[in-house]
Amino acid sequence: MTRFDAKVAFVTGGAQGFGAAFCRSLVTEGASVVVADIDETRAENTATELREAGFEALAVHCDVADENAVAGAVARAVDAFGGIDILINNAGLHLTRYNQPFSSMPREDVRALFDVNVFGIVNTSIACLEAMRSRGGGTIVNVSSMAAYNPITAYGVSKLTVRALTIALAHDFASAGIRCNAIAPGLIGTDSALADLPQAFVDSIVEDRQLVHRLGRTDDIVAMMLYLCSDESSFVTGETFKVSGGTPLWI
Ligand SMILES: NC(=O)c1ccc[n+]([C@@H]2O[C@H](COP(=O)([O-])OP(=O)(O)OC[C@H]3O[C@@H](n4cnc5c(N)ncnc54)[C@H](O)[C@@H]3O)[C@@H](O)[C@H]2O)c1
């Protein structure tokens, strides 16, 4: 018996990085997963890897910024698996290009950032509401960031909005039996983050800003995600949890 037997999980940005790690851990715990990503090829590769390992997985092309595309992707998931119990709002734009003050960014980049990081969560959560309500409820986990605690860039503001959205959706969806929480990761060594950041910057975060002096791993975030999706957290909703090696600790 595993924690998510007969459950269906819809993971945005599921093709790589955190998203793929979330998919791998959820199937291991018994769930069927929907790998929803704008990168169709990578999503299909991830789903194929899971199916070849004997798990239930479906890749769906999905741009979370596009309300109609999201509705279509959710409908495909429901057709395939009968409903949705777990929604992981992980897809996000996060590279240095978006980690800039508003005055340094082309307005189209700001718009794209908020379309994905903020509207993406609204689109996907609303699209999944009935599919979750009809199963008697479920859980949503949003991926914020430690940047939300010092929101001096457009990215930080988008991720602070994710914390606020987590509270709003927890209220909005409570009567449907849906809990909504968020994770605020510190620097985690996904391929995309490491390719984007100079090694000296990564070292300075680990050595000078964290209390736990090792680079964060996807497993650190996976563990929190599994807790927030499980019945162990059945009394927890509307919260954002930092997973950052203690970077930095503010009240
Ligand atoms: N890696 C870190 O250190 C770190 C720290 C804090 C927060 N985060 C957040 O975690 C999440 C995942 O980070 P990651 O490092 O795994 O990123 P990543 O760039 O490796 O993966 C992101 C995935 O999202 C997909 N995606 C992008 N835009 C999309 C869209 N419009 N619709 C659907 N899918 C889309 C990409 O194709 C990709 O598969 C992001 O929300 C990021 O902001 C990451």
The ligand as a Gaussian input file, in Angstrom:
#p B3LYP/6-31G(d) Opt

LIG

0 1
 N       15.624000      25.432000      -9.431000
 C       15.554000      26.302000      -8.421000
 O       16.558000      26.629000      -7.767000
 C       14.229000      26.919000      -8.046000
 C       14.168000      27.678000      -6.844000
 C       12.952000      28.235000      -6.471000
 C       11.817000      28.045000      -7.241000
 N       11.915000      27.329000      -8.411000
 C       10.677000      27.158000      -9.176000
 O       10.472000      25.773000      -9.396000
 C        9.803000      25.553000     -10.627000
 C       10.575000      24.558000     -11.464000
 O       11.940000      24.904000     -11.488000
 P       12.988000      24.032000     -12.322000
 O       14.342000      24.449000     -11.876000
 O       12.591000      22.618000     -12.297000
 O       12.700000      24.661000     -13.784000
 P       12.984000      24.101000     -15.254000
 O       13.163000      25.325000     -16.112000
 O       14.055000      23.072000     -15.251000
 O       11.619000      23.391000     -15.641000
 C       10.458000      24.141000     -15.836000
 C        9.507000      23.327000     -16.692000
 O        8.344000      24.137000     -16.905000
 C        8.015000      24.078000     -18.278000
 N        7.283000      25.275000     -18.661000
 C        7.774000      26.528000     -18.841000
 N        6.800000      27.347000     -19.264000
 C        5.675000      26.614000     -19.341000
 C        4.343000      26.897000     -19.717000
 N        3.980000      28.113000     -20.139000
 N        3.430000      25.905000     -19.658000
 C        3.782000      24.653000     -19.272000
 N        5.030000      24.319000     -18.929000
 C        5.973000      25.288000     -18.959000
 C        9.334000      23.929000     -19.003000
 O        9.174000      23.413000     -20.330000
 C       10.079000      22.983000     -18.077000
 O        9.798000      21.630000     -18.385000
 C        9.637000      26.932000     -11.259000
 O        8.346000      27.426000     -10.936000
 C       10.703000      27.767000     -10.547000
 O       10.369000      29.134000     -10.518000
 C       13.091000      26.761000      -8.826000

